[in-house]
């Protein structure tokens, strides 16, 4: 892996961790913007965090694939591949099973 590829992988992991940590500190149905994670990871001054917006969206898509989060638009869950424009990220809503563990 090249130096640039390694850096992208490391940044991606940091963004994933930032998304999960930000959501951990919010209510169960609260959402965050990918920019919140980009700002949390960006170490510089100014608006350089904007360069992390697409990597933050990719990190969110990986977390969707892992079942950790959902991507929403207008309050509705959307397919990450189809999401265009502003989006929000929230914790995945876990399916619940009735008492006793039997599924309906």
C-alpha positions in Angstrom: 0.0 0.0 0.0 1.3 3.4 -0.9 1.8 6.2 1.7 -1.2 8.0 0.4 -3.3 4.8 0.6 -2.2 4.2 4.1 -3.0 7.7 5.1 -6.5 7.5 3.5 -7.1 4.2 5.4 -6.0 5.7 8.7 -8.1 8.8 8.1 -11.1 6.7 7.2 -10.8 4.7 10.4 -10.5 8.0 12.4 -13.6 9.2 10.7 -15.5 6.0 11.5 -14.4 6.3 15.2 -15.4 10.0 15.3 -18.9 9.2 13.9 -19.5 6.5 16.5 -18.1 8.6 19.3 -20.2 11.6 18.3 -23.4 9.5 18.2 -22.5 7.8 21.5 -22.7 11.3 23.2 -26.2 12.1 21.7 -29.6 10.7 22.3 -30.6 7.4 20.8 -32.5 9.0 17.8 -30.2 12.0 17.4 -28.3 12.5 14.1 -25.0 14.1 13.1 -23.8 15.6 9.9 -20.7 14.2 8.2 -19.2 17.6 8.7 -19.3 17.0 12.5 -16.9 14.0 12.0 -14.8 15.9 9.5 -14.3 18.7 12.0 -13.6 16.3 14.8 -10.8 14.6 12.8 -9.3 17.7 11.1 -6.2 18.8 13.0 -5.6 22.1 11.3 -6.9 25.6 11.4 -9.5 27.1 9.0 -11.8 25.2 6.8 -9.5 22.4 5.7 -12.0 20.0 7.3 -14.0 20.5 4.1 -11.5 18.2 2.3 -12.7 15.4 4.7 -16.3 15.6 3.7 -16.3 12.9 1.0 -14.1 10.7 3.2 -16.6 11.2 6.0 -19.5 10.2 3.8 -17.5 7.1 2.7 -16.8 6.3 6.4 -20.6 6.5 7.1 -21.3 4.2 4.1 -18.9 1.6 5.6 -20.6 1.9 8.9 -24.0 1.4 7.2 -22.6 -1.8 5.6 -21.4 -2.9 9.1 -24.9 -2.3 10.5 -23.7 0.4 12.9 -25.4 3.5 11.5 -28.1 4.6 9.1 -28.0 7.4 6.6 -31.0 9.6 6.5 -32.4 12.4 4.4 -35.5 14.3 5.4 -35.8 12.0 8.5 -36.0 8.9 6.3 -33.5 6.1 6.0 -32.0 6.1 2.5 -29.8 3.8 0.5 -26.3 5.2 0.9 -25.5 4.5 -2.8 -28.5 6.7 -3.8 -28.0 9.5 -1.3 -27.3 12.8 -3.0 -27.0 16.1 -1.3 -27.2 16.8 2.4 -27.4 13.8 4.6 -27.5 12.9 8.3 -26.1 9.9 10.2 -27.8 8.2 13.1 -27.3 5.0 15.1 -28.8 1.9 13.4 -32.2 1.0 14.8 -31.7 -2.5 16.1 -34.5 -5.0 15.4 -36.1 -6.1 18.6 -37.4 -9.6 19.3 -40.2 -10.4 21.6 -39.4 -11.6 25.2 -38.0 -15.1 25.1 -36.0 -14.4 22.0 -38.5 -16.0 19.6 -39.1 -14.0 16.4 -42.6 -13.3 15.2 
